[in-house]
Amino acid sequence: MRSFFLFLSVLPFSLLAQSSFITPMEYASSLYKNPRGIGCHKCHGEFGEGKIVAKYEHKKEQKSFVGPRINNIDFNNFYRALNVRKNGMPRYFLTPKEIQSLYFYLQEKKKEENANVK
């Protein structure tokens, strides 16, 4: 009977010791593609390389709405940009851990891109 209670007391800790069902990269990728409705990739490209979102005419002048490159900025600027609504950038109200995951995703994709260029 004593061993049964010991088993029950250790069971929660053994469950916590097991790894998550998705990797940090899988989580970050899904967050990048759909943080709160509209995915980052829609405006910033698949890897944060930047993207033309729309072309339009304003006062007979051709213009473009561009999602800027975001895979080349430092973490502090990245964090700040995600917490301020500016130039069409929606507020996602992401947690600090979610922002870290997004930054991790972009840096890993940048490494992959650089490895493929060499």
SVG drawing of the C-alpha trace seen along z (x, -y; Angstrom):
<svg xmlns="http://www.w3.org/2000/svg" viewBox="-8 -63 37 65">
<polyline fill="none" stroke="black" stroke-width="0.4" points="0.0,0.0 2.8,-2.4 4.4,-1.8 1.1,-2.7 1.0,-6.1 4.6,-6.6 3.7,-5.9 0.9,-8.5 3.1,-11.1 5.8,-10.6 3.4,-10.3 2.8,-14.0 6.6,-14.7 7.2,-12.0 4.5,-13.5 6.1,-16.9 9.5,-15.4 8.2,-14.2 8.8,-16.5 6.1,-18.5 4.2,-17.0 5.5,-19.7 9.0,-21.2 9.8,-24.8 10.3,-25.4 6.9,-23.8 5.2,-26.0 7.0,-29.1 6.1,-28.3 2.4,-27.9 2.5,-31.2 4.2,-33.0 1.5,-31.8 -1.4,-32.6 -0.7,-34.6 -4.2,-36.1 -6.0,-35.8 -3.8,-37.3 -0.4,-35.6 2.9,-37.5 3.7,-35.8 0.9,-37.6 2.7,-40.9 6.3,-40.1 6.9,-37.0 7.4,-33.4 10.7,-34.0 10.4,-37.7 12.1,-38.9 9.5,-41.6 6.7,-41.6 4.6,-43.9 1.1,-43.5 -0.8,-45.7 -0.3,-48.0 -2.7,-50.9 -3.2,-54.3 -3.4,-57.5 -4.0,-60.9 -3.0,-59.4 0.3,-58.1 1.2,-54.4 2.0,-53.3 2.7,-50.1 1.9,-49.0 4.9,-47.0 5.4,-44.8 9.0,-45.5 11.8,-42.9 11.8,-41.8 14.4,-39.0 17.3,-41.5 16.4,-43.5 17.6,-43.0 15.3,-41.6 14.6,-44.9 13.3,-46.6 11.4,-43.5 9.7,-43.4 8.9,-47.1 7.4,-46.9 5.0,-44.1 3.8,-46.3 3.0,-49.5 0.4,-50.0 2.1,-51.7 1.7,-51.9 -1.0,-49.2 0.7,-46.9 -2.0,-45.3 -1.6,-44.9 -1.6,-41.2 -1.2,-41.4 1.4,-38.7 3.0,-37.5 6.7,-37.9 7.2,-34.2 5.3,-34.3 7.4,-37.2 10.5,-35.3 9.2,-32.3 8.5,-34.5 12.0,-36.0 13.5,-32.5 11.6,-31.3 12.8,-34.2 16.4,-33.8 16.3,-30.0 14.8,-30.6 17.5,-33.2 20.2,-30.7 18.6,-28.1 18.4,-30.7 22.1,-31.6 23.1,-27.9 21.3,-27.3 23.0,-30.3 26.5,-29.0"/>
</svg>
